[in-house]
Amino acid sequence: MTTPAYEDDNIFAKILRGEIPAVKLYEDDDTLAFMDVMPQAPGHLLVIPKSPSRNLLDADPDTLAKTIPVVQKLAKAAKTAFGADGVFIAQFNEPAAGQTVFHLHFHVIPRHDGQDLKPHTGGMEDVKVLQANAEKIRAAL
């Protein structure tokens, strides 16, 4: 079974093109990181490559080589910024695995012992909270 083709009308492609706003916290030539609008914990962020990749299954190895170090850098910064006990990194491939946005992305979620994750559905977080959380992470970079 083949992986479906990348579709450039997904929400993350629109964020990359500036068609949809996002609370950005890090950007370089190859990647963009921004706050998740429905965070499962304070500091929940997303890291995406700028190159079109549906998910890990079709990503160019060079894309992955440029994206993973940014995931690591931001995971360390988020852990520090939120005094977290650990960091949960999630990446889903295809609907059966839970993927709902078909642009390769990594969830970076600071975790504290004994605190459950909130559901990744429902209302969006206040933009001022997202901006403050982004600033905390930027300060820890």
Secondary structure, 3 states (H helix, E strand, C coil): CCCCCCCCCCHHHHHHCCCCCCCEEEECCCEEEEECCCCCCCCCEEEEECCCCCCCCCCCHHHHHHHHHHHHHHHHHHHHHCCCCEEEEECCCCHHHCCCCCCCCEEEEEECCCCCCCCCCCCCCCHHHHHHHHHHHHHHC
